[in-house]
Amino acid sequence: MRRHFLILLLVVSSLRSYSQQYALFNTKTLFDSFENPAQKSFVLDSSRQFASNFLIPYMDLSSLSKGSSNEAIRNLINKGYTQQRIGAFQNPNTVRENVNVYLLSIKLFKYHKYHSEMGFSWQIKSETQIDYDEDISKGLFYDTFEQFTTIPRINIFNNNGKLQAYHQFSFTYRENYTKRWALGTKVSLLSGLGYTEFYADRSSVTLAANTMDIDMAAKYRISYPENGEFKLKNTLPFKNLGAAITVGTTYTSKSGVFFMANIKDLGFIRWGKNSYTGFFDVTEQAPVIMGPDSEKHLQRELNLMATQNIEKKAFVTPINGKADFLISKTFGPFTPNLIVTKNIFNKYGEAALVNTLKSGTFSFSAAPSYNTDKNFRLGVQGMLQTPNFEMFLGTNDIIQTYYAGKDIINKNQANETGYNRGSVYLGMAFKIGYIVEHPMNMSWMPGVGDGKDRQSFFGRIFSIFKKKKQ
């Protein structure tokens, strides 16, 4: 167990980020077609045959202001904690950080008959969820250490959290099953970069005049690079392999109401034999060291406790699968989209209402959302989109980003948790090659003429359920 992960659990920010860019849903961009695989990304008579981001990564950028990551532990030792924490968290809080970066995405128009499209993509993703007590991160401490030296700090380290990062290499395919109904799938090979999971359900520190009694029960699983050092070779793919699948569908009613549903990223990663699993249930007494080295001393004692029962072995973890549903209808230049998403393996869910106003090739979207962590967010996005070019810029939370930027401009100090956050996402894609013309207008079109008798891919799959003619 590395000490910095425990520090992260203690002083993690109360600000949250979630990587779902709802304003990009139902935009028929390249990003939309990879995240929602039943979506089209080509327009007949206008789009060219190949679409790609040409190694210009889709980015989700975040900034953190300066702050002391060790302040919580230092104050614990030097001043004491504000209250006894009995049983579960007194003020439970959750941090979620999900990053999704497309390094490379390529898509091609395959067949006209079923508007078939296929694509390949390379993503780097990370998923973090940490449950902790809000009082730890806020640093609410008594003014003097001496006044409360004998009060036990009950459950002061209780928390649970995990961080998982991995490569995702995917193949996507979509086609129209009927004129109104489309199906799509995304099959992925996963390659794990790193995994950390820590769970403490009992912990206390009792501070006396010259001693510190530490009582802790915890479990953890870790997959770290060699010697805990971050090297370029450790980021290369095709280690800690896994797999995932996404299935999606769209349907457009006769009245123009558009429906979309997805089951996304159902999959797992097997972390290799060089990973570690450990647990400990111990009580130890250590001398109290005051001053600037106090937090290092406590970290050292906790690390010693963690190494008492450790096993080197492989383990398997799921990735963050989820289910999405969208309903929408266009009214002239205005398109509202109601989106509901729910994580499959945890309780997190979110609802968003994306309101898009389009004028020519430019569109602006406002996306208020509310989630099960009881957080309201307001995202905004601007997009320039033609049949062969798209570029977008947005933020998931304009209010949070505004105040973070204001603090940076005014050179304000970091808040008491040590963190301020702002986030921006952006990306672009191009289409090249022959224009995918409609057969009635065509001079030449890929996928026309060589597949007259071709049955659709999903049609062949579903045909096994049909009764054979006698």
Phi, psi and omega in degrees: 000130180269141187296329185291336177291321177295321176300318179300319180295328185279326189239018184299147185291154175273359177274149186232154175220145176222135195276359178293116177266086187297331181292347177268351178290143178060033176255350182059029172278171176298318178299315180300320183288336176275324179283329180234087197294348176276353183284144173282152170231359179243147179241123180301143179071002182227312185282152172270171197287326186243137177237141180197157170269357175050048177062017170267102192296141163290128189236143171237101189259142178226151177233142178241132177281166182288145178187157182278117181283347182257004187297322183297313181291321180300316179292327177301313183286316188276333185237334182096160184267156189291326189206161169284138180245107186262133175068227183289176181303135175289320181228077186295144179213160182224138173246132176234127176231117178232124182241136182222107183241121174272108176284321181213134175217132180225134178222146179225148175278124189258299184229141179283322191305317180245016186047057182279134176227143175224154184206165178229143180214156176229115180243156165239126184233150171221146183227126179229133171220125181228124174257129186208172176268127185302329183296332179295309185291332181282346177067042180275100186236157174289160184290327184231140179289321188295332185293333189228036184295334185263000180278121178295139175267088189286132177056032187291333179257007181299127178189167169212140183194160176212151176226131183222129179230142185198159168277150174224113178255124191228149168243129179241149177212136176220155175200161174278120177280321169227184180295334184249343188244128179237151179231151178207157178216155179223117181251130189233141167260127182254148177220111187289137175265317181188151181217137175220130177222133182220134180221119178239119181251356174210129179198144175202152174229125176248119183260122173251188185300316185232000183228163180224115178266120182248126178235124187207139172233124185205159175231152178203155173225135187219137169234104184245155170296173180302128178058017179072011182266140181268112181236158182301320183296335179285345180267354182291148184282180176070036167234155180050066191282155177200184182212157179207159177220144174235136174233141182213163179211153172228153178213134177244121182283169179296332180276000177093007177281130184254131179240143175217139179218143180218145161249114192250140167053051169280108185190184185209164174229135173261113179276133194293179187293347178272008177278167184234140171234134182211163173206155177209150180213086191221161171232127181226155176243133182223152178291146177276128176245117181273165174097196188292341181265009186295318183291326178295322179295316179295319178300319180297319179295319179293322178295321178297320177297322185289335184270005184284333181217090186227144183228136180265110182197164179281156174210163184242136178229146174280156170266176191277081177286154180205163177243134180239149172218136180226140172227138188205156171208139183266133177239088182062236181279355186251131178229110172271142178230120174263122185236132175235130179229146181218127174293143183277324188256005172210176190280356187293137174209161182207147175236137181224147175241102183269122180248113185246129176245124186242138176222107182064236181266358182251142176222151177233137182232139171241131188229083172289144180213159178219136185236174183288350171277007178065039178247134173260133178230156175228108177261151176225155182207141170243141182219138170250121187218123170241174179300339185234011178204142176213142177212134182221154179214131182200179175218146179283335184212094185291330181293312179298316181294323179298311182291325177296317178295323178296320179296321180294317180297317181276358180057042177286159175287155176296155179291179190293341175280346183092006185223141163226145187228141168227151183221144178218139172235150182204162178182167177206160179208157182230159171237138180225169177103196178292151175285135181276087186279152173289144182306327180290340183244003196284145162258323171200141181213130178294140176083008178244131180100326180262004181221038184298322183259014184287132173270147182295153180300310180289332175297320178295322179294312184287343182293339180291342179269351181273148179288134177286141179289137180282000000 
